[in-house]
Amino acid sequence: MSATDTGGATAPRPRESRSLARVREFLVERGLADGLIDFGERSTKTCELAAEAVGCEVGQIVKSLVFVADGSPVMALVAGDRRGDTEAIAALLGVRRVGFADAETVRSATGYAIGGVSPYDLPEGLTVLVDRSLERFDTLYTAAGTPSSMVCIDAGTLFALMGGHVAPISR
């Protein structure tokens, strides 16, 4: 479903970004494309804007945060009402130092720009951790590659796609 749907009438589609097309293809291959929501010009760049756009709790919005752990990028999926805990991530990974990645590192590690970092179609070998606090919800909303698109997804499906690395990594 798309926020730009016209109730059956055919309307010209704005040019889709490569990142959104990449997420769409990933979802189509897994039978999950019905969860893709494109808000057109409406921003979902912050957790608050995203929650307002879909009408959910801020905690249901999944932040895709990229950290650098002893020199290696790591993605942490964290509930929108929580903060990534660098100490918990360091302890979990057995590393000494964890800090937020800069914009260039985020793009090179994930292929997405800040504001639309999606947990789908990530490069092989990128470690992805999922915040245990997300387990309190049945339905979650992730970024879909742009600051105005999201994916509505069942929590169990998201956890399975991410490889089951669920841990307490937020505060």
N, C-alpha and C positions, 0 to 999 in steps of 0.2 A: 504494500500500500504506500502511496506517496501523498504528501501534503499538497502536491501540485496536480493530483488527479482531477479530472473534470467530469466525473460521473458518467463515463462512457463516451463522451465526445472526444474526438481526436484533436489534440492540441499540439503545437510544435513544442518539442522538448528542448530546453536550453542545453547547450553543449555540456556533456558530462565530463567531469574531471577524470584524469587518469587514475587517481587514487580511489575515487568512488567506483569507477568501472572495475578496478582491481578487486575491491571488496565485493561488488555485485557478482563478479565471476566466481569468487571463492564461495559465496553463499549459494549460488545457483548449483554449483557442483555438489553441494551437500544437501540440497533440498531445503534450504533455509532462506531463500530470497524473499519470501513473504514478509519477513521481519524488517526489511530495509525501508527506511523512511527518509525521504529527501524533502527538506523544508524550504528548498529554493533559496530565497534571500534571507530567511529568518535564521539568525545565529543560534547555534547550540554549543558555542565555544566554551562556556563555563557550565559548571554543574547546575547552578541555579537556573540559567537560561534553558538548559536541556530539560530539567525537571518540569519547568513551566510549560515548555513546548509539548511534552508528551503527557503531562498531568500525572506525575508520579512523585514519590518521595525523593529527596536529594540523594539519599543513600543508595537508591536503585541505579543511579548513574555511575557507570564504571569509568574511573579515570585510568588511562593507560600512561603510566609514568615510566620514564626511562632513567635509570640510574647507571653509574659507572662503579663497578665493584672491583677494586684492585686492578683497574685498567680495562675491564671487560664490561660491555653494556649488558644490562639486565632490564627486562620489562616487569613492572609490578602493576597488577590490576587491583585498584583500591577503590573502595566505596566512596561515593561523592561526599559523604559527611565525615570522612576520616582523612588522616594524613599518613603518607607513607612513613614508616619508621625505619630510618637508616640503620639504627643499632640492631633491630630485629632482623633486618635483611642481612646485615653483615654476619650475625651469629648463625643464621640459617645456612648461609653459603660458606661459612668458615673462612671469611676474608677479614682483613684488618680495616679496610677503608671503603666506605660507600658514600657517594654524593650524587646530586642531580646532574644529569648530562646536559651539555649545552645544546643549542638548536642544531648545530651541524652534526653532532654526535647522534642526536635523536634521528635525524633524517638518514644518516648513513647506516645506523643500526636497524631501522625499521622500514625505511623507504617512504615514510610519511612525515609531513611537517607538523610542528607543534600546533595544537588547536584542532587537529583531526586525526591524531594518532590512533590507529585501529589495531585491535589485537588479532586481526585476521590476515592471512597470507604474509606471514612474517618470514624473514630469512631463516634457513636451516641453522640450527645451532644456537639461536638466541634463547637464552633462559627466560622463561616466563613464570612468574610467581602470581598466585591468586590470593587475595586477602580473605582470610577466613570469615571476616564480618559480612561478606557478601552472601554467605549461606543463609542469612536471615530472610532473604527474599526469594520468591519463586520466579519472578520476572525481573530481568535486568536490561539496561540500555547501554550499549557501547557506542563509541565513535565509529563512523563508517568511512573515514578517510578525508573528510572535509569538515570545516567548522559549521556546516549546516545540514549534516546528515547523521543518522543514527541507525542502530540495529536493535530491535526488540528481540530478546532471546531468552529462552528458558535457562535458568541458572545451571541446572544439571548439564544441559547441552554445552553451555559455555565452558564449564569446568572440564568436561570431557574433551572438548576441542583444544583446550590449553594443556592437556596432558596430566591433569590431576595434581598439580603442584600447589595445593591449597595449604596455606599456613597463616599464622597470626603475624602479619607484616604491617599493621597500622596502629595508630593510636588516636 
